[in-house]
Amino acid sequence: MIMEHFKRKLLTTLAMLPLLSSCKTSAAEGAKPLAPSQKRLQGMGLTLVVDAVEASEMLGVGFYADGRDVPFYAKSRMVKRNREIMSFPGGMVPEMVRVVWKDSSELVRRPDNPKKTTYAGTILGDHTIPIASRIPDEIVKEIRKNGGGLRLKFRLTPDGVLFGWDIERFKGGLPRHSMPGGDFLQTAY
């Protein structure tokens, strides 16, 4: 009797192995391959800089990479003086970034996943911008040749999102920035 039970369990487990391995394969195949513009930026040190233009305020801000529904960056209130400078989450330059802000900074549970939160309110700003494809090859070549990291800079305005970049290197313990490009050229904050 015990042996029969053991045989059934063993046969059931063996029968399920192809299903389990196909699930694993499907998940790996479901991962979106990197775009060529992203591949050329692999392995670089990345810094994220986020601020807003003077005299503006954005509430319930979320940054979403490449169509994902979970933000890689979120801030309840963004103004010029609470600028953020941090290591870029995830370590990979997104192809596209969607930036959303709302009329509220109140956090609420997401209806589709009560374990996660989102900002309540009405969307006031919703902008999707290309990122990886805008970084010039000259910047990539300079970093690969002479070192440094790539700074990805986002500036929120009431009318949209400005995107810029530059190279960050440290000299004497202090950051030095060069080769700015994009929608704004400031390197000092």
C-alpha positions in Angstrom: 0.0 0.0 0.0 2.8 2.4 0.9 4.8 1.3 -2.1 1.8 2.0 -4.4 1.3 5.5 -2.9 5.1 6.2 -3.4 4.9 5.0 -7.0 1.9 7.3 -7.8 3.7 10.3 -6.3 6.9 9.5 -8.2 5.1 9.1 -11.5 3.1 12.3 -10.9 6.3 14.2 -10.1 8.1 12.8 -13.2 5.1 13.6 -15.4 5.1 17.3 -14.2 8.8 17.9 -14.8 8.3 18.8 -18.5 5.6 21.3 -17.5 7.8 22.9 -14.8 10.8 23.3 -17.1 8.5 24.7 -19.9 7.2 27.3 -17.4 10.8 28.3 -16.6 11.6 28.5 -20.3 8.5 30.6 -21.0 9.4 33.1 -18.3 13.0 33.4 -19.7 11.6 33.8 -23.2 9.2 36.4 -22.0 12.0 38.7 -20.9 12.3 41.5 -23.4 15.6 41.5 -25.2 17.8 44.6 -25.0 17.6 47.0 -27.9 20.9 47.7 -29.7 20.9 51.2 -28.2 20.7 49.6 -24.7 23.4 47.0 -25.4 26.0 49.6 -26.2 25.5 51.2 -22.8 25.8 47.9 -20.8 28.3 47.9 -18.0 28.5 51.7 -17.4 28.2 53.3 -14.1 24.8 55.2 -14.1 23.6 58.1 -12.0 20.0 59.3 -11.9 19.4 63.1 -11.4 15.8 64.3 -11.1 14.5 67.8 -10.4 11.9 70.3 -11.5 12.1 73.8 -13.0 11.9 76.8 -10.7 8.4 77.8 -9.4 6.8 74.5 -10.3 5.5 71.6 -8.2 4.6 68.0 -9.3 2.9 65.6 -6.9 2.7 61.8 -7.1 5.5 61.5 -9.5 6.4 58.1 -11.0 9.0 57.0 -13.5 8.4 53.8 -15.5 10.9 52.0 -17.7 10.1 50.2 -20.9 6.4 49.7 -20.3 6.7 48.2 -16.8 3.9 49.0 -14.3 6.1 49.4 -11.3 8.1 52.7 -11.1 11.9 52.6 -10.8 11.6 56.1 -9.2 8.8 57.7 -7.3 8.5 60.9 -5.3 5.5 62.4 -3.5 6.5 66.0 -4.3 9.1 67.2 -6.8 10.3 70.8 -6.7 13.6 72.4 -7.7 15.0 72.4 -4.2 14.4 68.6 -3.4 16.5 67.4 -6.4 17.6 63.8 -6.2 20.9 62.4 -7.2 21.3 58.7 -6.8 22.6 55.5 -8.4 20.4 54.5 -11.3 18.1 51.7 -10.2 18.4 48.5 -12.1 21.7 49.3 -13.7 20.4 49.3 -17.3 19.6 52.4 -19.4 15.9 52.1 -20.4 14.9 52.5 -24.0 11.8 54.5 -23.1 10.8 56.2 -19.8 7.2 57.2 -19.0 6.9 60.0 -16.4 3.6 60.6 -14.7 2.5 63.1 -12.1 -0.8 63.6 -10.4 -2.8 66.2 -8.5 -2.2 64.3 -5.2 0.6 62.8 -3.2 -1.6 60.5 -1.3 -0.6 56.8 -1.5 -3.4 54.2 -2.0 -3.4 50.5 -2.6 -3.4 49.4 -6.2 -6.7 47.8 -7.2 -4.9 45.1 -9.3 -2.4 44.3 -6.6 -3.4 45.3 -3.0 0.2 44.5 -1.8 1.5 47.5 -3.8 0.7 51.2 -3.7 0.3 54.0 -6.2 -0.5 57.7 -6.0 -4.1 58.7 -5.9 -5.6 61.5 -7.9 -6.0 62.6 -11.5 -3.1 62.4 -13.9 -1.8 66.0 -14.8 1.3 65.0 -16.7 1.9 61.8 -18.7 5.0 61.9 -20.9 7.0 59.1 -22.6 10.4 59.9 -23.9 13.2 57.9 -25.6 16.4 57.5 -23.5 19.0 55.0 -24.6 18.7 55.9 -28.3 19.4 59.6 -27.5 22.8 59.0 -25.9 25.4 59.8 -28.6 28.1 57.3 -29.5 30.7 60.0 -28.7 29.6 59.8 -25.0 29.8 56.0 -25.0 33.3 56.0 -26.6 34.6 58.7 -24.2 33.5 56.7 -21.2 34.8 53.4 -22.5 38.2 55.0 -23.3 38.7 57.3 -20.4 36.4 56.0 -17.7 33.7 57.8 -15.8 30.0 57.2 -15.4 26.9 58.3 -17.4 24.5 60.7 -15.7 20.9 60.5 -16.9 19.2 63.8 -15.9 15.4 64.5 -15.9 13.9 67.9 -15.3 10.1 68.1 -14.9 8.3 71.1 -16.3 4.5 71.9 -16.2 4.6 71.2 -20.0 6.7 68.0 -20.1 9.9 66.4 -19.2 13.4 67.5 -20.3 16.1 64.9 -20.6 19.8 65.4 -20.6 23.1 63.5 -19.9 26.7 64.1 -19.1 29.8 62.2 -18.0 30.7 62.2 -14.3 34.3 61.7 -13.2 35.7 62.2 -9.7 38.9 64.3 -9.2 40.2 64.9 -5.7 37.1 63.4 -4.3 34.8 65.9 -6.1 32.6 65.1 -9.0 33.5 66.7 -12.4 31.0 66.8 -15.2 31.7 67.1 -18.9 30.1 66.6 -22.4 26.5 67.6 -21.5 23.8 67.0 -24.0 20.1 66.7 -24.4 17.3 69.2 -23.7 19.4 71.2 -21.2 23.1 71.5 -20.7 23.6 72.3 -17.0 26.1 70.2 -15.3 26.3 72.0 -11.9 23.4 71.9 -9.5 
